[in-house]
Amino acid sequence: MVAIFAIFYFLLFLPMQRQKKQTSQMLQNLKKGDIVVTSGGLVGMIVDVSKEDDTIVIKVKPDNVKLQLARSAVASIQKSDAASS
């Protein structure tokens, strides 16, 4: 029984904890100029990051529409605008 618990811990729980930690760190390190993909599939560049209410403003193409989103809606960072310059 202990061996089964150990296998579940190392194969399931430990990787989930690592992924959660990486995601949390990625959300805390968001900055202006980052190109992000939201959980809804929107791709845009961060224009403003608010620390007070945990929101970000992204600009999406083609009409440069600005959208305010919860920071937790960001699924991944594609690249930084500063890195491509």
Buried (B, 14 or more C-beta within 10 A) or exposed (E): EEEEEEEEEEEEEEEEEEEEEEBEEBBEEBEBBBBBBBEEEBEBBBBEBEEEEEBBBBBBEEEEEEBEBEBBBBBEBEEBEEEEE
